[in-house]
């Protein structure tokens, strides 16, 4: 049995900004982005200052995005090491925008990945650019936009939310970060703790998985395994793997195991939610 949901049904094409201070690198980045069937328009910028100028102008190609509550561009693909304003510094400006575009860093230095994700980067692509790797990053942007646009788990047929969006406090280095439940894609048990995997990273909280299962059941979360709790609307596929059934979260982004005793209940819930069967 194979249950499949397309992650890209009815998805509009993206408008993206490409920033790289090396002309050859910028040309390659723009070329790869334009090769994607999911990208409608690419704005190239040779440095962060030019990127910010582009976003401050009323370019007719951007239409009425602000009036429709959309970010100025859907995503920014930016080099980290640039003269003047660096990619890291530029990202802080983008993060302050409401709504803010998805951020993907492109760089030749793998050691900067930790800093990139600390700034909320959705993905991190190493140079030299490869089309398939940039395509995966684009798919992550599409999944993030779809998750942001979809009604949160637990919404009624007209989109009314049955429960308030719970917020989970996360303590990190003396700072408390508030994580909304609607941003959580799946949860993994880690002893007496649980790791929340969200649209912008992962966060460890001291809450047992069984407690989250009970609290979030009515919000659309389902236990698929003793170690995993998943947001049901984000399951795009249920398939048979080597060790048993598996679910796919998003566009082939993450595959999680389904325990044998939970398979039947999961199938029933997926079919009941109107998923197509192949």
Protein Blocks (a to p, Z undefined) as FASTA:
>chain_A
ZZdddfkgoiacdddddddfbfklmmmmmmmmmmpmkbfbdcddfbfklmmmmmmpccfk
lmmmlmnopafbfbdcddfbdghjafklmmmmmmmpccddddddddfbfklmmmmmmnop
abdcdddddfklmmmmmmmmmmmmmmmmpccehiafkopafbdcddddddeehiacdddf
klpmbdcdehjbccdddfkbccdddddfklmmmmmmmnopacfbfkbccdfklpgbdcdd
fkbccddehjhkbccdddfklmmmmmmmmmmnopacZZ
